[in-house]
Amino acid sequence: MNVAPTPDIGKLVKSTRKALDLTLEQLAERSGVSRSMLSAIERGTANPTFSIVWALAQSLGLDLATLEGTSRQDEPIEHVHHYSIPMRRSADGRCELFMLSPVRTVLPVEWHHLVMKPEGCLESKAHAAGTFEHLTCLSGALSVSVDGKSVHAQAGDTLRYRADKPHRIDNTAGEETRALLLVAQPDQYRTKTTTV
C-alpha cells in the first residue's frame, strides 16, 4: 500500500462540501456530526476522531483512505476484513448495523447487514425527504412499523417502505434475526442550495 502525505482534513471537508453545494447544517444532518464540530474541523481547530472521519467520508462520498492519508488505488481488489467494517449499535444494545457500502461510493445508496438479538428494536428518526429503505429478512423474523402500520416478514421476505418518516424494525422471532438493509437516499443532496 502506498502512503500519501497526511491531508488537511478541514480543507478537504470544506472544499468537498462546497463542491456538493451543502451547507454546514445539511452536512451535519447528513453525517450526524454537529454543526459546531464541523465548523471547528473546517477551521482546523479540532482533531476529529476516527468515527467522525468515517462519518464525514461516508457523507461526502470520499474514500476513507483519502482522509487518512493512505492510497489503495494501485490495488485491483480491496479486501475489507470483518473487523474493519464500521458498525453501530441500537439504543437498546440488541441490534448491530454493519456498513457494507464502500466508503468511496458516490451513489445515493447504502447497504447494511443488520443483526438483531431476540426482542431487539432499531428505531430511526425520519431521514431526508424521498428516502426509501428495502429490508430483506435473511433469517428469523421481523416487523417494520411506519405511520402507525406494522408489517411482518419471514426469512426470504422483503419489505420496502418510506424512511422519511419515523420508523422502526423489531425482531419478532425468539432467536437472532439477520437482514440486509438497503437505504436509497434522495438525489436532493446534489441539488443547488445556498452554501455557507
VOPADREN-188458 format. One line per field, with one value per residue (C-alpha): residue number from 0; residue in three letters; x, y, z. Coordinates in nm, 4 decimals, padded with zeros to 6 digits. Example, Ala and Ser with C-alpha at 12.3 -4.5 7.8 and 13.67 -1.06 7.14 Angstrom:
# VOPADREN-188458
k 0,1
r Ala,Ser
x 01.2300,01.3670
y -00.4500,-00.1060
z 00.7800,00.7140
***
This chain:
# VOPADREN-188458
k 0,1,2,3,4,5,6,7,8,9,10,11,12,13,14,15,16,17,18,19,20,21,22,23,24,25,26,27,28,29,30,31,32,33,34,35,36,37,38,39,40,41,42,43,44,45,46,47,48,49,50,51,52,53,54,55,56,57,58,59,60,61,62,63,64,65,66,67,68,69,70,71,72,73,74,75,76,77,78,79,80,81,82,83,84,85,86,87,88,89,90,91,92,93,94,95,96,97,98,99,100,101,102,103,104,105,106,107,108,109,110,111,112,113,114,115,116,117,118,119,120,121,122,123,124,125,126,127,128,129,130,131,132,133,134,135,136,137,138,139,140,141,142,143,144,145,146,147,148,149,150,151,152,153,154,155,156,157,158,159,160,161,162,163,164,165,166,167,168,169,170,171,172,173,174,175,176,177,178,179,180,181,182,183,184,185,186,187,188,189,190,191,192,193,194,195
r Met,Asn,Val,Ala,Pro,Thr,Pro,Asp,Ile,Gly,Lys,Leu,Val,Lys,Ser,Thr,Arg,Lys,Ala,Leu,Asp,Leu,Thr,Leu,Glu,Gln,Leu,Ala,Glu,Arg,Ser,Gly,Val,Ser,Arg,Ser,Met,Leu,Ser,Ala,Ile,Glu,Arg,Gly,Thr,Ala,Asn,Pro,Thr,Phe,Ser,Ile,Val,Trp,Ala,Leu,Ala,Gln,Ser,Leu,Gly,Leu,Asp,Leu,Ala,Thr,Leu,Glu,Gly,Thr,Ser,Arg,Gln,Asp,Glu,Pro,Ile,Glu,His,Val,His,His,Tyr,Ser,Ile,Pro,Met,Arg,Arg,Ser,Ala,Asp,Gly,Arg,Cys,Glu,Leu,Phe,Met,Leu,Ser,Pro,Val,Arg,Thr,Val,Leu,Pro,Val,Glu,Trp,His,His,Leu,Val,Met,Lys,Pro,Glu,Gly,Cys,Leu,Glu,Ser,Lys,Ala,His,Ala,Ala,Gly,Thr,Phe,Glu,His,Leu,Thr,Cys,Leu,Ser,Gly,Ala,Leu,Ser,Val,Ser,Val,Asp,Gly,Lys,Ser,Val,His,Ala,Gln,Ala,Gly,Asp,Thr,Leu,Arg,Tyr,Arg,Ala,Asp,Lys,Pro,His,Arg,Ile,Asp,Asn,Thr,Ala,Gly,Glu,Glu,Thr,Arg,Ala,Leu,Leu,Leu,Val,Ala,Gln,Pro,Asp,Gln,Tyr,Arg,Thr,Lys,Thr,Thr,Thr,Val
x 00.0000,00.1340,00.1350,00.0421,00.1082,-00.1431,-00.4139,-00.5529,-00.8843,-01.0509,-00.9697,-01.0690,-01.4019,-01.4803,-01.3883,-01.5848,-01.8853,-01.8894,-01.8434,-02.1560,-02.3407,-02.4019,-02.4388,-02.2873,-02.6388,-02.7060,-02.3769,-02.4473,-02.7867,-02.6373,-02.3361,-02.4647,-02.1697,-02.2719,-02.2504,-02.0121,-01.7785,-01.7890,-01.7070,-01.4134,-01.2829,-01.3008,-01.1164,-00.8517,-00.9155,-01.0463,-00.8813,-01.1664,-01.1848,-01.1864,-01.5643,-01.6142,-01.3697,-01.5581,-01.8961,-01.7650,-01.6094,-01.9401,-02.1480,-01.9273,-01.8678,-01.4936,-01.2630,-01.1731,-00.8137,-00.8176,-00.8971,-00.6474,-00.3649,-00.3292,-00.3954,-00.5174,-00.5648,-00.2946,-00.4742,-00.7042,-00.9068,-00.9946,-01.0136,-01.2144,-01.1726,-01.4776,-01.3201,-01.2744,-01.6394,-01.7969,-02.0723,-02.3166,-02.5484,-02.9111,-03.0182,-03.1294,-02.7907,-02.9598,-02.9083,-02.5869,-02.5827,-02.2751,-02.1973,-02.1259,-02.1273,-01.7855,-01.6912,-01.5799,-01.9242,-02.0832,-02.4163,-02.7066,-02.7353,-02.6086,-02.6360,-02.6020,-02.6043,-02.8471,-02.8071,-03.0834,-03.0865,-03.4240,-03.6535,-03.4104,-03.5503,-03.3915,-03.5743,-03.4906,-03.5937,-03.7167,-03.4432,-03.4349,-03.7489,-03.7675,-03.5572,-03.6735,-03.5493,-03.5538,-03.5232,-03.4713,-03.5059,-03.2309,-03.3122,-03.5541,-03.8483,-03.9023,-04.1563,-04.1383,-04.3575,-04.4189,-04.7043,-04.8922,-04.8818,-04.6755,-04.5932,-04.4271,-04.1672,-04.0184,-03.6853,-03.6763,-03.9314,-03.8508,-04.0238,-03.9956,-04.1053,-04.0710,-03.7905,-03.8583,-04.0926,-04.0052,-03.9781,-03.8720,-03.7612,-03.8398,-03.7086,-04.0284,-03.8544,-03.7472,-03.3977,-03.1380,-03.2624,-03.0417,-03.1376,-02.9951,-03.0928,-03.0591,-03.1133,-03.1948,-03.1255,-03.2829,-03.0864,-03.1668,-02.8171,-02.6900,-02.9252,-02.8124,-02.8562,-02.7112,-02.3737,-02.2181
y 00.0000,00.3446,00.6051,00.9578,01.2756,01.3337,01.5585,01.8766,01.7225,02.0585,02.1978,01.8729,01.8559,02.2208,02.2015,01.8778,02.0147,02.3256,02.1183,01.9240,02.2502,02.1506,02.3937,02.3109,02.2396,01.9955,01.8150,01.7995,01.6366,01.4023,01.2922,01.3101,01.5360,01.8604,02.1886,02.3318,02.0329,02.0560,02.4252,02.3567,02.0797,02.3065,02.5827,02.3336,02.3871,02.0335,01.6964,01.4560,01.1019,00.8039,00.7655,01.1288,01.0924,00.7805,00.9583,01.2500,01.0222,00.8364,01.1546,01.3288,01.0266,01.0284,00.7303,00.6943,00.6431,00.9966,01.1405,00.9111,00.9958,00.6473,00.5283,00.1936,00.2976,00.0574,-00.2443,-00.4347,-00.5854,-00.4189,-00.6686,-00.5355,-00.7595,-00.8213,-00.6373,-00.3250,-00.2942,00.0090,-00.0902,00.0920,-00.0403,00.0443,00.2349,-00.0909,-00.2521,-00.5515,-00.4581,-00.4205,-00.2448,-00.3168,-00.0734,-00.2830,00.0047,00.1086,00.4371,00.5711,00.5347,00.8470,00.6754,00.7777,00.4178,00.2483,-00.1157,-00.2730,-00.6113,-00.5950,-00.8431,-00.8370,-01.0251,-01.1510,-00.8566,-00.6190,-00.2940,-00.0441,00.2897,00.5631,00.9240,01.0423,01.0574,01.3200,01.3576,01.0923,00.8302,00.4686,00.1545,-00.2002,-00.4638,-00.8324,-01.0779,-01.3400,-01.5456,-01.5261,-01.2847,-00.9114,-00.6355,-00.2807,-00.0032,00.3255,00.5736,00.3526,00.0483,-00.2663,-00.5419,-00.8735,-01.0561,-01.4049,-01.5254,-01.4547,-01.1704,-00.8112,-00.5005,-00.1651,00.1479,00.5232,00.6152,00.9898,00.9300,00.7876,00.4095,00.1050,-00.2515,-00.5168,-00.8705,-01.0759,-01.4132,-01.5818,-01.6066,-01.3941,-01.2326,-01.1208,-00.8897,-00.6924,-00.3247,-00.1030,00.2708,00.4603,00.8260,01.1084,01.2931,01.6212,01.6273,01.7010,01.9938,02.3551,02.5246,02.8277,02.7494,02.8863
z 00.0000,-00.0925,00.1816,00.0794,00.2770,00.5565,00.4109,00.5643,00.6669,00.7338,00.3898,00.2207,00.4039,00.3272,-00.0411,-00.0904,00.0997,-00.1202,-00.4359,-00.3358,-00.2602,00.1012,00.3890,00.7269,00.8523,00.5682,00.6224,00.9962,00.9298,00.6727,00.8788,01.2362,01.3254,01.4967,01.3078,01.5666,01.5334,01.1532,01.1709,01.4050,01.1757,00.8709,01.0602,01.1684,01.5406,01.6092,01.5526,01.4605,01.5948,01.3580,01.3872,01.2845,00.9941,00.8812,00.9061,00.7011,00.4387,00.4003,00.3908,00.1348,-00.0880,-00.0157,00.0088,00.3760,00.2630,00.1211,00.4643,00.6379,00.4007,00.2501,-00.1040,-00.2328,-00.5950,-00.7180,-00.5694,-00.8115,-00.5248,-00.1969,00.0903,00.3842,00.6886,00.9054,01.1994,00.9829,00.8801,01.0534,01.2954,01.5182,01.7875,01.8519,02.1620,02.3276,02.2541,02.0907,01.7247,01.5272,01.1902,00.9774,00.6934,00.3837,00.1341,00.0050,00.1671,-00.1696,-00.3280,-00.4737,-00.5350,-00.3084,-00.1852,00.1303,00.2273,00.5696,00.7404,01.0328,01.3203,01.5824,01.9111,02.0427,02.1246,01.9521,01.8154,01.5745,01.5895,01.3404,01.3058,00.9679,00.7048,00.4297,00.2180,-00.0514,00.1286,00.0979,00.2706,00.1332,00.4059,00.3221,00.6099,00.5767,00.8880,01.1782,01.1538,01.1882,01.1523,01.0211,01.1601,00.9755,01.0182,01.2638,01.0344,01.1013,00.8526,00.9442,00.7339,00.7484,00.6095,00.2356,00.2507,00.1540,00.2890,00.1101,00.2929,00.3204,00.5560,00.5509,00.8444,01.1871,01.1532,01.3495,01.2883,01.5518,01.5844,01.6199,01.6369,01.9585,01.8131,01.6392,01.3180,01.0297,00.7457,00.4569,00.4674,00.1621,00.2084,-00.1116,-00.0407,-00.2410,-00.5065,-00.3334,-00.1853,-00.5351,-00.5961,-00.5842,-00.2472,-00.0773,00.0777,00.3928
***
